[in-house]
Amino acid sequence: MPITPQELIRNLGDLPPLPQVAAQVLRIVGDPDSSTDELQRVVSTDQALTAQILKIANSAMFGMMREVKTLTQAIMTLGYSTIKSVVIASSAKNLYNRGSSGLQERLMWEHALVTALAGRAYSRQLRFARSEEVFLAGLMHDIGKSVMGIKFPDRYGAMIRTVYNNEQLDTLELELETFGFDHTMVGEALMKSWNLAQSIEQTVRWHHEPMDTPPENRSITAMVALGNQLALELNIGVGKPESLAHPTQQALEILNLTPELLEGHREAILQALELDKSLITGL
């Protein structure tokens, strides 16, 4: 019998909270009556986040003629949508880096970030309007692995090492056998607790089965699945690209793409990833 959400939460215990500054930023950017001054006051309380935002605003990605020196200038340069993405990315990075599953935390984070950037590049290439949601969902797609590493460091670490040494094993199946739930369910529970958008929550849950995503968010999950595949093809992450053949095939069906059409977009996606390297280094 499948585990219920209530049983899942009971087994997990308390989930890592969304950092206070991040929660305040999300409230402000979601409020049409909020001001730049209010956002600047909240962000400025977090020195590391302020430094990241300034670094990204001055990166080659934005091509500024003059140096952006103040947080207010950076907010005006980047816009609310990008600020939101940077704040959530910072929160995700901190959580990815807390895991002790035996994986190199940096590799897990880089895989999440490249998946997000590649998914967003696909969405822009295919003229899909919700590219920022794709980016955020891509960042979070494997966050459940980090939570499981935090909650069950010995058992989950041993399981991941087993998968790493035997690539014939299926991570999801092994997670279910060992814990009664898998990282997609854990990630979904975390997104619910953080009160993030339903599109992100659903994509985190179904990125291995994009067709099971509710129709209104199915394309977002498909873009993330393609980004996930490309990240492994670039050897960023643990696992072989062929392990994602099933979700990739479903993604192609959802987006009405053939493998040949997908390959035709590859060069543009790789160029977009190259341009976005400044975001990778900024985070």
HUNORGI-V24031 format. One record per backbone hydrogen bond with DSSP energy under -1.0 kcal/mol. NH is the residue of the N-H (numbers start at 1). CO is the residue of the C=O. E is the energy in kcal/mol with one decimal. If there is no record, write none. Layout:
((NH:CO:E) (NH:CO:E))
//
This chain:
((8:4:-2.4) (9:5:-2.4) (10:6:-2.1) (11:7:-2.5) (12:8:-2.1) (13:9:-2.3) (23:19:-2.5) (24:20:-2.2) (25:21:-2.6) (26:22:-2.5) (27:23:-1.7) (28:24:-2.3) (29:25:-2.9) (30:26:-1.2) (31:28:-1.5) (34:31:-2.0) (39:35:-1.9) (40:36:-2.8) (41:37:-2.3) (42:38:-1.8) (43:39:-2.6) (44:40:-2.2) (45:42:-1.3) (46:43:-2.1) (50:46:-2.5) (51:47:-2.4) (52:48:-2.0) (53:49:-2.4) (54:50:-2.3) (55:51:-2.4) (56:52:-2.5) (57:53:-2.4) (58:54:-1.5) (59:56:-1.4) (62:59:-1.5) (74:70:-2.1) (75:71:-2.5) (76:72:-2.1) (77:73:-2.3) (78:74:-2.9) (79:75:-2.6) (83:79:-2.2) (84:80:-2.7) (85:81:-1.9) (86:82:-2.7) (87:83:-2.6) (88:84:-2.5) (89:85:-2.6) (90:86:-2.5) (91:87:-2.0) (92:88:-2.7) (93:89:-2.8) (94:90:-2.1) (95:91:-1.7) (96:92:-3.0) (97:93:-2.4) (98:95:-1.1) (108:104:-1.7) (109:105:-2.5) (110:106:-2.8) (111:107:-2.3) (112:108:-2.1) (113:109:-2.7) (114:110:-2.8) (115:111:-2.4) (116:112:-2.1) (117:113:-2.7) (118:114:-2.9) (119:115:-2.6) (120:116:-2.4) (121:117:-2.3) (122:118:-2.6) (123:119:-2.2) (124:120:-2.3) (125:121:-2.6) (126:122:-2.4) (127:124:-1.3) (128:123:-3.7) (134:130:-1.6) (135:131:-2.2) (136:132:-2.3) (137:133:-2.7) (138:134:-2.5) (139:135:-2.1) (140:136:-1.6) (143:140:-1.9) (145:142:-1.7) (147:143:-1.9) (148:144:-2.4) (149:145:-2.1) (150:146:-2.1) (151:147:-2.8) (152:148:-2.8) (156:152:-2.8) (157:153:-1.3) (158:154:-2.2) (159:155:-2.0) (160:156:-2.7) (161:157:-2.1) (162:158:-1.8) (163:159:-2.1) (164:160:-2.8) (165:161:-1.9) (169:166:-1.9) (174:170:-2.4) (175:171:-2.7) (176:172:-2.4) (177:173:-2.5) (178:174:-2.4) (179:175:-3.1) (180:176:-1.5) (186:182:-1.9) (187:183:-2.5) (188:184:-2.0) (189:185:-2.1) (190:186:-2.2) (191:187:-2.5) (192:188:-2.2) (193:189:-2.1) (194:190:-2.0) (196:191:-2.0) (201:197:-2.1) (202:198:-2.9) (203:199:-1.9) (204:200:-2.5) (205:201:-1.7) (206:202:-2.1) (209:206:-1.5) (212:209:-2.2) (213:210:-1.7) (217:214:-2.1) (221:217:-1.7) (222:218:-2.1) (223:219:-2.2) (224:220:-2.2) (225:221:-2.4) (226:222:-2.1) (227:223:-2.2) (228:224:-2.7) (229:225:-2.1) (230:226:-2.4) (231:227:-2.3) (232:228:-1.7) (233:229:-2.1) (234:230:-1.8) (235:232:-1.8) (236:231:-2.7) (243:240:-1.8) (244:241:-2.0) (245:242:-1.5) (248:244:-2.2) (249:245:-2.2) (250:246:-2.1) (251:247:-2.4) (252:248:-2.2) (253:249:-1.9) (254:250:-2.4) (255:251:-2.2) (257:252:-2.8) (262:258:-2.6) (263:259:-2.3) (264:260:-1.7) (265:262:-1.0) (269:265:-2.0) (270:266:-2.6) (271:267:-2.1) (272:268:-2.1) (273:269:-2.3) (274:270:-1.9) (275:271:-2.1) (276:272:-1.9) (277:274:-1.2) (279:276:-1.2) (280:276:-1.4) (281:277:-2.5) (282:278:-2.0) (283:279:-1.6))
//
